[in-house]
């Protein structure tokens, strides 16, 4: 989670949370075409993007990258604190890892 920020209400009716993410490639080989997907809850229509990349993330062998992850969810789908799980998938769609965090939204 981005320090000092809880959430931002966007003009398009979505709530945005910003996370600081560290990606570490421990596989011993380059990883190309990594994608992040919201695994839980399944009913959220979240849009995710990593700052400074296109839709795919590439990591060299033993690479460490720190990036900003933006998650936007329609305001009418979230209220208060919502536990979420984000998955990291390779170019074949195989899940490499997943992470739990909290998505914050207005209580109303």
C-alpha positions as CSV (number, residue, x, y, z in Angstrom):
1,X,0.0,0.0,0.0
2,X,1.2,3.5,-0.8
3,X,2.1,5.2,2.5
4,X,-0.2,8.0,3.6
5,X,-2.9,7.2,1.1
6,X,-6.1,5.3,1.8
7,X,-8.0,5.7,-1.5
8,X,-8.8,8.1,-4.3
9,X,-12.3,8.7,-5.7
10,X,-11.9,9.1,-9.5
11,X,-14.1,11.3,-11.8
12,X,-15.2,8.1,-13.7
13,X,-17.0,6.7,-10.6
14,X,-14.2,4.3,-9.5
15,X,-12.2,4.0,-6.3
16,X,-8.4,3.7,-6.8
17,X,-5.9,2.2,-4.4
18,X,-2.1,2.5,-5.1
19,X,0.3,-0.2,-3.8
20,X,4.1,-0.3,-3.8
21,X,5.1,-3.7,-5.2
22,X,8.4,-5.4,-5.3
23,X,8.9,-8.1,-7.9
24,X,11.7,-10.5,-7.4
25,X,12.7,-13.2,-10.0
26,X,14.0,-16.2,-8.1
27,X,13.3,-18.6,-10.9
28,X,16.9,-18.7,-12.3
29,X,15.6,-17.7,-15.8
30,X,14.1,-14.6,-17.4
31,X,10.4,-14.2,-17.0
32,X,8.5,-12.5,-19.8
33,X,4.9,-11.6,-20.2
34,X,3.9,-11.7,-16.5
35,X,0.4,-10.5,-15.8
36,X,-1.3,-9.5,-12.5
37,X,-4.9,-10.5,-12.0
38,X,-7.4,-10.1,-9.2
39,X,-8.2,-13.6,-7.8
40,X,-10.5,-12.8,-4.9
41,X,-13.1,-11.6,-4.5
42,X,-14.3,-12.9,-7.8
43,X,-17.3,-10.5,-8.0
44,X,-15.2,-7.3,-8.2
45,X,-14.7,-5.7,-11.6
46,X,-11.2,-4.4,-11.0
47,X,-8.8,-2.9,-13.4
48,X,-5.1,-3.3,-12.6
49,X,-2.1,-1.6,-14.0
50,X,1.6,-1.4,-13.2
51,X,3.1,2.1,-13.7
52,X,5.7,2.3,-16.4
53,X,4.7,-1.0,-18.2
54,X,2.4,-2.1,-20.9
55,X,0.0,-5.0,-20.0
56,X,2.9,-7.4,-19.4
57,X,5.8,-7.3,-16.9
58,X,9.2,-8.7,-17.8
59,X,11.9,-9.6,-15.3
60,X,15.5,-10.6,-16.1
61,X,17.1,-13.5,-14.3
62,X,17.5,-12.6,-10.6
63,X,16.0,-9.2,-11.2
64,X,14.4,-7.0,-8.5
65,X,11.9,-4.3,-9.5
66,X,9.9,-1.9,-7.4
67,X,6.8,-0.5,-9.1
68,X,3.5,1.1,-8.3
69,X,0.4,-1.0,-8.8
70,X,-2.9,0.8,-9.4
71,X,-6.2,-1.0,-8.7
72,X,-9.5,0.6,-9.7
73,X,-12.9,-0.7,-8.7
74,X,-16.4,0.7,-9.4
75,X,-17.5,2.6,-6.3
76,X,-20.8,0.7,-6.1
77,X,-18.9,-2.6,-5.7
78,X,-16.8,-1.8,-2.6
79,X,-17.4,-0.4,0.8
80,X,-15.0,-0.1,3.7
81,X,-12.1,-2.5,3.9
82,X,-12.2,-5.4,1.4
83,X,-9.6,-8.2,1.5
84,X,-8.3,-9.0,-1.9
85,X,-5.9,-11.5,-3.5
86,X,-3.7,-10.6,-6.5
87,X,-2.1,-13.3,-8.6
88,X,1.1,-13.2,-10.7
89,X,0.8,-15.3,-13.8
90,X,3.4,-16.3,-16.4
91,X,2.9,-16.0,-20.2
92,X,1.3,-19.4,-20.3
93,X,-1.3,-18.4,-17.7
94,X,0.2,-20.5,-14.9
95,X,0.0,-18.9,-11.5
96,X,3.5,-18.2,-10.0
97,X,2.5,-16.6,-6.8
98,X,-0.3,-14.6,-5.1
99,X,-0.5,-11.9,-2.4
100,X,-3.2,-10.8,0.0
101,X,-3.8,-7.2,0.8
102,X,-6.7,-4.8,1.7
103,X,-8.6,-2.6,-0.8
104,X,-9.9,0.5,1.0
105,X,-13.1,2.4,-0.1
106,X,-15.6,4.8,1.5
107,X,-17.8,3.3,4.1
108,X,-21.0,4.6,2.5
